[in-house]
Amino acid sequence: MAHRKKRGAKAKAAAAEGPRRPQPAAVAAPAEAAAAAEEEYLVLRPPNLRVAFAAMALFLAPFSYLAFAHYPLDADLRQSILICGAISLGGFFVVLRLIPVTARYLHRRSLFGKDINKKGLPTGEIDVPESLGIVVGIVYLVIAILFQQFNFAADSIWLVEYNAALVSVCFMILLGFIDDVLDIPWRVKLVLPGIAALPLLMAYAGGTSIIIPKPLASYVGVEVLELGGLYKVFMFLLAIFCTNSINIHAGLNGLEVGQTVVISAAVLVHNIMRIGSSKDLETQQAHAFSFYLVLPFLTTSLALLGFNWYPSSVFVGDTYTYFAGMTLAVVGILGHFSETLLFFFLPQVLNFLCSVPQLLHLVHCRRHRLPMY
């Protein structure tokens, strides 16, 4: 009845306005199609290139100074660094180009969300495409695979572990994207990084000892601790820790990518310092192997940071946080400084410890069916 009254009121208003001139169907149809296409077509805000280039200069300047001015590195190693840097810089621009294209496809498939931290503001009503970490992950894998052609011989003993590391990273990207699409429960998310790390665990044939950091060596009693078979258990747990440490800080514009960029830059500087100060050839190769994986990861993440910086025009999703955590874990394991890597995640450790009382409260409320807040 209300619907009819509404139609009757509209008919009276139309009669008062007088007869309308009919529009040709050929003119109306293209106009409607254009309006529909405009609604579907997503236009992102331009990336914040000022932040991206400033961060690139800030974080790559110390590494460049140490590699080419401070330490007398081998000429072949410097050449490999330049090749890796050139390919990585190309990956930076490729990511900048692909993110808007991929964002439109994801938006078309309803993979977008609202920024809940801007609720009540005009920017809080904008559709923000999610899972853009898939672009960084794919470009990173292509760069890492192509770099093999310029640095490793066909019979190199490093190729097995190198490719096993890339398989683990690829596996983690896939599982992260599945999580973005299916919204996997937390109890399942906890073990996914361990599953993705299996290729690396099976291929790993390096040392099984860890170096105790100097502030803790006096309490442990030794400077080098041999773990033996437990080292693979340590690697398994490290993959879970790193991945969930990046993921636990998700929610604020630029935070996931920003903390990853800072940690990656610290790892890059740590590697070049270890190479320059060590005389052991195996140690130098392990750390060189590590920054070959970190450098393209840093540059591609900087391109994503330009889009994810406040106010964010894209969300990185679990695809990126899982990929970033696994990449850093792989870098620490193959560079033989996994125990030092834990210190780079110290803010995440403190954040987790502060969250333990709240987690226990939530578990108690859920078990006894009590209101959580």
ROLUMZA-922356 format. One record per residue (C-alpha): z, y, x; residue in one letter. Coordinates in Angstrom, 2 decimals. Each point is the difference from the previous one (the first is absolute). Layout:
// ROLUMZA-922356
pz=Z	py=Y	px=X	residuo=a
...
***
This chain:
// ROLUMZA-922356
pz=0.00	py=0.00	px=0.00	residuo=m
pz=0.88	py=2.42	px=2.84	residuo=a
pz=-3.27	py=-0.83	px=1.67	residuo=h
pz=-1.92	py=0.88	px=-3.13	residuo=r
pz=1.84	py=3.29	px=-0.45	residuo=k
pz=-0.81	py=0.89	px=3.55	residuo=k
pz=-3.66	py=-0.72	px=-0.58	residuo=r
pz=0.05	py=2.03	px=-3.21	residuo=g
pz=1.48	py=3.00	px=1.81	residuo=a
pz=-2.67	py=-0.26	px=2.64	residuo=k
pz=-2.72	py=-0.14	px=-2.67	residuo=a
pz=1.34	py=3.18	px=-1.65	residuo=k
pz=0.12	py=1.81	px=3.32	residuo=a
pz=-3.55	py=-1.08	px=0.75	residuo=a
pz=-1.19	py=1.22	px=-3.44	residuo=a
pz=1.66	py=3.38	px=0.61	residuo=a
pz=-1.75	py=0.35	px=3.35	residuo=e
pz=-3.37	py=-0.70	px=-1.55	residuo=g
pz=-2.70	py=-2.48	px=0.94	residuo=p
pz=-0.42	py=-0.87	px=3.66	residuo=r
pz=-3.26	py=-0.29	px=1.77	residuo=r
pz=-0.62	py=-3.66	px=0.88	residuo=p
pz=-0.38	py=-0.78	px=3.70	residuo=q
pz=-2.75	py=-2.30	px=1.20	residuo=p
pz=1.23	py=-3.44	px=1.05	residuo=a
pz=-1.95	py=0.26	px=3.24	residuo=a
pz=2.07	py=3.05	px=1.01	residuo=v
pz=3.40	py=-1.29	px=-1.15	residuo=a
pz=-0.24	py=-3.43	px=1.65	residuo=a
pz=-0.48	py=1.23	px=3.60	residuo=p
pz=2.82	py=2.50	px=-0.47	residuo=a
pz=2.39	py=-2.74	px=-1.11	residuo=e
pz=-1.12	py=-2.27	px=2.84	residuo=a
pz=0.53	py=2.80	px=2.51	residuo=a
pz=3.51	py=0.65	px=-1.36	residuo=a
pz=0.86	py=-3.70	px=0.23	residuo=a
pz=-1.36	py=-0.20	px=3.54	residuo=a
pz=2.01	py=3.06	px=0.98	residuo=e
pz=3.19	py=-1.63	px=-1.30	residuo=e
pz=-0.73	py=-3.17	px=1.97	residuo=e
pz=-0.97	py=1.79	px=3.20	residuo=y
pz=3.14	py=0.61	px=2.07	residuo=l
pz=-0.02	py=2.94	px=2.39	residuo=v
pz=2.75	py=-0.08	px=2.63	residuo=l
pz=1.51	py=3.02	px=1.62	residuo=r
pz=-1.31	py=0.44	px=3.55	residuo=p
pz=2.18	py=-1.69	px=2.65	residuo=p
pz=2.47	py=2.11	px=1.91	residuo=n
pz=-1.94	py=-0.11	px=3.26	residuo=l
pz=2.28	py=2.59	px=1.57	residuo=r
pz=2.92	py=-2.44	px=-0.21	residuo=v
pz=-2.12	py=-2.94	px=1.13	residuo=a
pz=-1.42	py=1.75	px=3.08	residuo=f
pz=3.34	py=1.59	px=0.89	residuo=a
pz=1.70	py=-3.41	px=-0.14	residuo=a
pz=-2.83	py=-1.52	px=2.06	residuo=m
pz=0.38	py=2.64	px=2.71	residuo=a
pz=3.79	py=-0.23	px=-0.03	residuo=l
pz=0.23	py=-3.79	px=0.25	residuo=f
pz=-3.00	py=-0.76	px=2.21	residuo=l
pz=0.65	py=2.75	px=2.58	residuo=a
pz=2.98	py=-1.78	px=1.68	residuo=p
pz=-1.91	py=-3.29	px=0.12	residuo=f
pz=-3.10	py=1.66	px=1.48	residuo=s
pz=2.04	py=1.83	px=2.64	residuo=y
pz=1.81	py=-3.17	px=1.08	residuo=l
pz=-3.18	py=-2.10	px=0.05	residuo=a
pz=-2.33	py=2.39	px=1.80	residuo=f
pz=2.23	py=2.32	px=2.03	residuo=a
pz=3.52	py=-1.32	px=0.58	residuo=h
pz=-0.55	py=-3.69	px=0.84	residuo=y
pz=-2.63	py=-1.27	px=2.48	residuo=p
pz=-1.48	py=-2.58	px=-2.36	residuo=l
pz=-2.83	py=-2.33	px=0.89	residuo=d
pz=-3.51	py=1.38	px=-0.60	residuo=a
pz=-0.96	py=-2.94	px=-2.24	residuo=d
pz=3.10	py=0.52	px=-2.12	residuo=l
pz=-0.77	py=3.70	px=-0.42	residuo=r
pz=-3.55	py=-0.87	px=-1.00	residuo=q
pz=1.32	py=-2.43	px=-2.63	residuo=s
pz=2.34	py=2.71	px=-1.30	residuo=i
pz=-2.91	py=2.44	px=-0.32	residuo=l
pz=-2.15	py=-2.57	px=-1.84	residuo=i
pz=2.85	py=-0.89	px=-2.35	residuo=c
pz=0.71	py=3.69	px=-0.58	residuo=g
pz=-3.65	py=0.80	px=-0.77	residuo=a
pz=-0.29	py=-2.85	px=-2.52	residuo=i
pz=3.35	py=0.94	px=-1.53	residuo=s
pz=-1.07	py=3.63	px=-0.40	residuo=l
pz=-3.13	py=-1.21	px=-1.78	residuo=g
pz=2.26	py=-2.02	px=-2.31	residuo=g
pz=1.92	py=3.19	px=-0.82	residuo=f
pz=-3.14	py=1.66	px=-1.40	residuo=f
pz=-1.13	py=-3.18	px=-1.77	residuo=v
pz=3.32	py=-0.18	px=-1.87	residuo=v
pz=-0.31	py=3.68	px=-0.97	residuo=l
pz=-3.41	py=-0.75	px=-1.47	residuo=r
pz=0.87	py=-3.25	px=-1.78	residuo=l
pz=3.28	py=0.97	px=-1.69	residuo=i
pz=-1.59	py=2.27	px=-2.69	residuo=p
pz=-2.64	py=-2.65	px=-0.75	residuo=v
pz=2.55	py=-2.82	px=-0.26	residuo=t
pz=2.37	py=2.17	px=-2.04	residuo=a
pz=-2.66	py=0.41	px=-2.70	residuo=r
pz=-0.55	py=-3.76	px=-0.20	residuo=y
pz=3.75	py=-0.67	px=-0.21	residuo=l
pz=0.43	py=2.68	px=-2.66	residuo=h
pz=-2.85	py=-1.52	px=-2.00	residuo=r
pz=1.85	py=-3.35	px=0.09	residuo=r
pz=3.23	py=1.68	px=-1.22	residuo=s
pz=1.75	py=-0.33	px=3.38	residuo=l
pz=1.72	py=3.38	px=-0.16	residuo=f
pz=3.41	py=1.43	px=-0.80	residuo=g
pz=1.91	py=3.21	px=-0.64	residuo=k
pz=2.21	py=1.72	px=2.54	residuo=d
pz=3.43	py=-0.45	px=-1.60	residuo=i
pz=1.56	py=2.47	px=2.44	residuo=n
pz=-2.15	py=2.74	px=-1.57	residuo=k
pz=0.80	py=-0.89	px=-3.61	residuo=k
pz=-0.18	py=3.06	px=-2.25	residuo=g
pz=-2.39	py=1.82	px=2.32	residuo=l
pz=-3.80	py=0.21	px=-0.34	residuo=p
pz=-0.41	py=-2.06	px=3.18	residuo=t
pz=2.16	py=-2.71	px=-1.58	residuo=g
pz=-2.65	py=-0.65	px=-2.65	residuo=e
pz=-2.86	py=-0.62	px=2.43	residuo=i
pz=-1.28	py=-3.54	px=0.50	residuo=d
pz=0.66	py=-0.96	px=3.63	residuo=v
pz=-2.02	py=-3.01	px=1.27	residuo=p
pz=2.11	py=-2.74	px=1.57	residuo=e
pz=-0.47	py=-2.68	px=2.68	residuo=s
pz=-2.03	py=2.22	px=2.33	residuo=l
pz=1.55	py=-1.89	px=2.90	residuo=g
pz=-2.83	py=-2.49	px=-0.51	residuo=i
pz=-2.40	py=2.48	px=1.63	residuo=v
pz=2.14	py=0.45	px=3.11	residuo=v
pz=0.56	py=-3.76	px=0.29	residuo=g
pz=-3.70	py=-0.89	px=-0.18	residuo=i
pz=-1.11	py=2.74	px=2.42	residuo=v
pz=2.78	py=-0.99	px=2.41	residuo=y
pz=-1.09	py=-3.64	px=-0.01	residuo=l
pz=-3.63	py=0.95	px=0.64	residuo=v
pz=1.02	py=2.19	px=2.96	residuo=i
pz=2.28	py=-2.68	px=1.47	residuo=a
pz=-2.73	py=-2.64	px=-0.32	residuo=i
pz=-2.71	py=2.20	px=1.52	residuo=l
pz=2.26	py=0.91	px=2.94	residuo=f
pz=-0.01	py=-3.64	px=1.13	residuo=q
pz=-3.65	py=0.41	px=1.01	residuo=q
pz=0.89	py=2.76	px=2.48	residuo=f
pz=3.22	py=-1.35	px=1.50	residuo=n
pz=0.36	py=-3.78	px=-0.14	residuo=f
pz=-2.13	py=-2.67	px=1.63	residuo=a
pz=-1.09	py=-2.98	px=-2.07	residuo=a
pz=2.46	py=-2.30	px=1.82	residuo=d
pz=2.93	py=2.43	px=0.05	residuo=s
pz=3.37	py=-1.64	px=-0.64	residuo=i
pz=1.04	py=3.06	px=-2.00	residuo=w
pz=-2.65	py=-0.51	px=-2.68	residuo=l
pz=1.93	py=-2.77	px=-1.79	residuo=v
pz=3.12	py=2.11	px=-0.51	residuo=e
pz=-2.05	py=3.14	px=-0.66	residuo=y
pz=-1.96	py=-1.63	px=-2.82	residuo=n
pz=3.12	py=-1.70	px=-1.34	residuo=a
pz=1.61	py=3.45	px=-0.21	residuo=a
pz=-3.00	py=1.34	px=-1.93	residuo=l
pz=0.13	py=-2.97	px=-2.38	residuo=v
pz=3.68	py=0.72	px=-0.73	residuo=s
pz=-0.78	py=3.68	px=-0.63	residuo=v
pz=-2.95	py=-0.91	px=-2.25	residuo=c
pz=2.19	py=-2.47	px=-1.90	residuo=f
pz=2.62	py=2.71	px=-0.52	residuo=m
pz=-2.59	py=2.49	px=-1.30	residuo=i
pz=-1.13	py=-2.59	px=-2.55	residuo=l
pz=3.54	py=-0.76	px=-1.14	residuo=l
pz=0.82	py=3.71	px=-0.23	residuo=g
pz=-3.02	py=0.69	px=-2.18	residuo=f
pz=0.91	py=-2.97	px=-2.20	residuo=i
pz=3.48	py=1.47	px=-0.36	residuo=d
pz=-1.46	py=3.37	px=-1.06	residuo=d
pz=-2.09	py=-1.70	px=-2.67	residuo=v
pz=2.47	py=-2.63	px=-1.26	residuo=l
pz=3.35	py=1.74	px=0.74	residuo=d
pz=1.67	py=-3.00	px=1.68	residuo=i
pz=3.82	py=-0.32	px=-0.42	residuo=p
pz=2.21	py=1.04	px=2.91	residuo=w
pz=1.24	py=-3.52	px=0.70	residuo=r
pz=-3.60	py=-0.99	px=0.70	residuo=v
pz=-0.80	py=3.18	px=1.95	residuo=k
pz=2.78	py=-0.84	px=2.43	residuo=l
pz=-1.72	py=-3.12	px=1.33	residuo=v
pz=-3.64	py=1.17	px=-0.09	residuo=l
pz=0.09	py=1.52	px=3.53	residuo=p
pz=1.33	py=-3.26	px=1.40	residuo=g
pz=-2.90	py=-1.87	px=-1.56	residuo=i
pz=-2.51	py=2.51	px=1.38	residuo=a
pz=1.53	py=-0.35	px=3.49	residuo=a
pz=-0.65	py=-3.75	px=0.15	residuo=l
pz=-3.38	py=0.27	px=1.83	residuo=p
pz=1.61	py=1.99	px=2.78	residuo=l
pz=3.03	py=-2.31	px=0.16	residuo=l
pz=-2.25	py=-3.04	px=0.40	residuo=m
pz=-2.20	py=1.63	px=2.69	residuo=a
pz=2.77	py=1.67	px=2.00	residuo=y
pz=0.40	py=-1.47	px=3.51	residuo=a
pz=1.81	py=2.82	px=1.83	residuo=g
pz=3.55	py=0.37	px=1.24	residuo=g
pz=3.02	py=-0.84	px=-2.12	residuo=t
pz=2.56	py=2.38	px=1.49	residuo=s
pz=1.12	py=3.43	px=-1.17	residuo=i
pz=1.28	py=2.90	px=2.08	residuo=i
pz=3.39	py=1.24	px=-1.18	residuo=i
pz=0.02	py=3.84	px=-0.20	residuo=p
pz=2.19	py=1.55	px=2.69	residuo=k
pz=2.63	py=1.44	px=-2.40	residuo=p
pz=0.60	py=-3.52	px=-1.39	residuo=l
pz=-0.40	py=-2.05	px=3.20	residuo=a
pz=3.65	py=0.40	px=0.98	residuo=s
pz=1.12	py=-1.42	px=-3.36	residuo=y
pz=-2.42	py=-2.93	px=0.05	residuo=v
pz=0.67	py=-0.85	px=3.66	residuo=g
pz=-3.65	py=-0.45	px=1.05	residuo=v
pz=-3.00	py=2.28	px=0.34	residuo=e
pz=-2.59	py=-2.64	px=-0.92	residuo=v
pz=0.76	py=-2.50	px=-2.76	residuo=l
pz=-2.04	py=-3.19	px=-0.19	residuo=e
pz=-0.49	py=-1.12	px=-3.61	residuo=l
pz=-2.27	py=-2.99	px=0.51	residuo=g
pz=-1.12	py=-1.51	px=-3.30	residuo=g
pz=1.98	py=2.61	px=-1.94	residuo=l
pz=-2.41	py=2.69	px=1.18	residuo=y
pz=-2.49	py=-0.92	px=-2.72	residuo=k
pz=2.77	py=0.30	px=-2.57	residuo=v
pz=0.70	py=3.45	px=1.45	residuo=f
pz=-3.71	py=0.87	px=-0.34	residuo=m
pz=-0.01	py=-1.22	px=-3.61	residuo=f
pz=2.99	py=2.18	px=-0.88	residuo=l
pz=-1.42	py=2.97	px=1.91	residuo=l
pz=-3.19	py=-0.09	px=-2.10	residuo=a
pz=2.06	py=0.04	px=-3.21	residuo=i
pz=2.24	py=2.80	px=1.30	residuo=f
pz=-2.79	py=2.33	px=1.17	residuo=c
pz=-2.06	py=-0.39	px=-3.15	residuo=t
pz=2.85	py=0.61	px=-2.41	residuo=n
pz=1.35	py=2.85	px=2.16	residuo=s
pz=-3.20	py=1.97	px=-0.54	residuo=i
pz=-0.09	py=-0.93	px=-3.68	residuo=n
pz=3.62	py=0.95	px=-0.73	residuo=i
pz=-0.69	py=3.71	px=0.65	residuo=h
pz=-2.90	py=0.21	px=-2.45	residuo=a
pz=0.10	py=2.63	px=-2.72	residuo=g
pz=-0.35	py=3.41	px=1.65	residuo=l
pz=-3.34	py=1.59	px=0.83	residuo=n
pz=-0.95	py=-0.71	px=3.61	residuo=g
pz=3.17	py=-1.93	px=0.85	residuo=l
pz=-1.44	py=-3.51	px=0.42	residuo=e
pz=-2.94	py=1.18	px=2.10	residuo=v
pz=2.00	py=2.68	px=1.80	residuo=g
pz=2.70	py=-2.35	px=1.27	residuo=q
pz=-2.68	py=-2.51	px=1.02	residuo=t
pz=-1.83	py=2.66	px=2.03	residuo=v
pz=3.23	py=0.96	px=1.80	residuo=v
pz=0.90	py=-3.62	px=0.80	residuo=i
pz=-3.57	py=-0.77	px=1.14	residuo=s
pz=-0.02	py=3.02	px=2.33	residuo=a
pz=3.35	py=-1.10	px=1.47	residuo=a
pz=-1.36	py=-3.52	px=0.56	residuo=v
pz=-3.11	py=1.45	px=1.65	residuo=l
pz=2.05	py=2.07	px=2.45	residuo=v
pz=2.35	py=-2.93	px=0.67	residuo=h
pz=-2.94	py=-2.23	px=0.88	residuo=n
pz=-1.56	py=2.42	px=2.47	residuo=i
pz=3.38	py=0.66	px=1.65	residuo=m
pz=0.59	py=-3.72	px=0.46	residuo=r
pz=-3.46	py=-0.46	px=1.48	residuo=i
pz=0.44	py=2.88	px=2.41	residuo=g
pz=3.48	py=-1.04	px=1.16	residuo=s
pz=-0.55	py=-3.78	px=0.27	residuo=s
pz=-1.58	py=-1.87	px=2.88	residuo=k
pz=-0.25	py=-3.30	px=-1.86	residuo=d
pz=-3.60	py=-0.71	px=-1.06	residuo=l
pz=0.96	py=-2.04	px=-3.06	residuo=e
pz=2.29	py=2.76	px=-1.27	residuo=t
pz=-2.76	py=2.57	px=0.46	residuo=q
pz=-2.51	py=-2.18	px=-1.89	residuo=q
pz=2.44	py=-0.61	px=-2.85	residuo=a
pz=0.66	py=3.72	px=-0.51	residuo=h
pz=-3.68	py=0.86	px=0.34	residuo=a
pz=-0.69	py=-2.64	px=-2.61	residuo=f
pz=2.57	py=1.74	px=-2.21	residuo=s
pz=-1.42	py=3.52	px=0.13	residuo=f
pz=-3.53	py=-1.34	px=-0.60	residuo=y
pz=1.35	py=-0.93	px=-3.43	residuo=l
pz=2.15	py=3.10	px=-0.53	residuo=v
pz=-2.52	py=2.73	px=0.85	residuo=l
pz=-2.50	py=-0.71	px=-2.83	residuo=p
pz=2.92	py=-0.55	px=-2.35	residuo=f
pz=1.36	py=3.46	px=0.83	residuo=l
pz=-3.31	py=1.85	px=-0.45	residuo=t
pz=-0.92	py=-1.66	px=-3.30	residuo=t
pz=3.51	py=0.65	px=-1.32	residuo=s
pz=-0.33	py=3.68	px=0.91	residuo=l
pz=-3.12	py=0.23	px=-2.19	residuo=a
pz=1.96	py=-1.50	px=-2.91	residuo=l
pz=2.86	py=2.41	px=0.68	residuo=l
pz=-2.36	py=2.90	px=-0.71	residuo=g
pz=-0.46	py=-1.28	px=-3.56	residuo=f
pz=3.59	py=-1.20	px=-0.49	residuo=n
pz=1.66	py=3.19	px=1.25	residuo=w
pz=1.81	py=2.07	px=-2.66	residuo=y
pz=-1.34	py=0.49	px=-2.60	residuo=p
pz=-1.45	py=-3.48	px=0.27	residuo=s
pz=-3.47	py=-0.62	px=-1.43	residuo=s
pz=0.19	py=-3.78	px=0.63	residuo=v
pz=2.75	py=-2.61	px=0.16	residuo=f
pz=-0.06	py=-2.51	px=2.84	residuo=v
pz=1.50	py=-2.90	px=-1.99	residuo=g
pz=1.60	py=-3.19	px=1.26	residuo=d
pz=-3.34	py=-0.77	px=1.60	residuo=t
pz=0.68	py=2.57	px=2.70	residuo=y
pz=3.76	py=-0.55	px=0.40	residuo=t
pz=-0.49	py=-3.76	px=0.46	residuo=y
pz=-2.94	py=0.54	px=2.34	residuo=f
pz=1.89	py=2.60	px=2.06	residuo=a
pz=3.14	py=-2.11	px=0.34	residuo=g
pz=-1.94	py=-3.10	px=1.03	residuo=m
pz=-2.09	py=1.95	px=2.53	residuo=t
pz=3.11	py=1.43	px=1.67	residuo=l
pz=1.64	py=-3.43	px=0.05	residuo=a
pz=-3.10	py=-1.55	px=1.58	residuo=v
pz=-0.14	py=2.80	px=2.59	residuo=v
pz=3.63	py=-0.54	px=0.97	residuo=g
pz=-0.33	py=-3.77	px=0.21	residuo=i
pz=-3.18	py=-0.09	px=2.07	residuo=l
pz=1.14	py=2.89	px=2.18	residuo=g
pz=3.22	py=-1.93	px=0.74	residuo=h
pz=2.27	py=2.87	px=-1.04	residuo=f
pz=0.98	py=-1.15	px=-3.49	residuo=s
pz=3.69	py=0.59	px=0.72	residuo=e
pz=-0.77	py=3.63	px=0.96	residuo=t
pz=-2.06	py=0.40	px=-3.18	residuo=l
pz=3.18	py=-0.34	px=-2.05	residuo=l
pz=1.25	py=3.29	px=1.43	residuo=f
pz=-3.12	py=1.76	px=-1.31	residuo=f
pz=1.08	py=-1.14	px=-3.47	residuo=f
pz=3.58	py=1.25	px=0.39	residuo=l
pz=-0.25	py=2.49	px=-2.95	residuo=p
pz=-1.15	py=-2.85	px=-2.25	residuo=q
pz=2.93	py=-2.16	px=1.16	residuo=v
pz=2.48	py=2.77	px=-0.83	residuo=l
pz=-1.68	py=0.55	px=-3.35	residuo=n
pz=0.32	py=-3.69	px=-0.83	residuo=f
pz=3.66	py=-0.12	px=0.99	residuo=l
pz=0.72	py=3.00	px=-2.23	residuo=c
pz=-1.78	py=-1.76	px=-2.87	residuo=s
pz=2.00	py=-3.25	px=0.23	residuo=v
pz=2.83	py=1.14	px=-2.35	residuo=p
pz=-2.54	py=1.09	px=-2.61	residuo=q
pz=-1.88	py=-3.30	px=0.30	residuo=l
pz=3.23	py=-1.98	px=-0.46	residuo=l
pz=0.83	py=2.11	px=-3.05	residuo=h
pz=-3.43	py=-0.68	px=-1.53	residuo=l
pz=0.34	py=-3.74	px=0.63	residuo=v
pz=3.46	py=-0.03	px=-1.60	residuo=h
pz=-1.20	py=1.90	px=-3.08	residuo=c
pz=-3.01	py=-2.24	px=-0.41	residuo=r
pz=2.06	py=-3.19	px=0.35	residuo=r
pz=2.55	py=1.11	px=-2.59	residuo=h
pz=-2.54	py=1.80	px=-2.21	residuo=r
pz=1.69	py=3.36	px=0.40	residuo=l
pz=-1.69	py=3.42	px=-0.11	residuo=p
pz=-1.18	py=0.83	px=3.50	residuo=m
pz=0.79	py=3.72	px=-0.20	residuo=y
***
